[in-house]
Amino acid sequence: MSGSPTATNYSARLSAPTTRSVLSWSNATEHTELVNTVKEEQNLAKRKVNASVLTRAKWWLVGMSGEE
């Protein structure tokens, strides 16, 4: 057997940690964005549940603002 395939596999394994760290950073960013989106949706749902009838009517007419 020649040493060429082993050398190729070895060099691929050497570059793998760098690729994994980049993918991990990307996954961490996506995870953070997902967590933030879920928190925003939960806060929105809580606001809707706790809102009075008049507030909900106003939201229906003019839309919900992010401040109330």
Buried (B, 14 or more C-beta within 10 A) or exposed (E): EEEEEEEEEEEEEEEEEEEEEEEEEEEEEEEEEEEEEEEEEEEEEEBEEEBEEEBEEBBEEEEBEEEE
